[in-house]
Amino acid sequence: MTSKELMYVEDALGHEQYFQTQCQETVSKIQDADLKACVEQLAQKHQQLFQSFYGLL
């Protein structure tokens, strides 16, 4: 992996981590059960994407 490719993967890791954190913070503020479930699914998806990118390293 080139240094430029590594930078792209590191950047993607940071974005996925940020999105997951934002989703988790949002879940704690949502009252509607359906919307809460949707945002929880988004958090899980971002966790999966983080793991996929991490696996590239």
GITAWO-V753038 format. One line per field, one symbol per residue. ss: DSSP state (a for helix, b for strand, c for the rest). burial: + if it has 24 or more other C-alpha atoms within 12 Angstrom, else -. Layout:
ss = ???
burial = ???
This chain:
ss = ccaaaaaaaaaaaaaaaaaaaaaaaaacccccaaaaaaaaaaaaaaaaaaaaaaaac
burial = --------+--++--++-++--++--+-----------++--+--++-++--+----
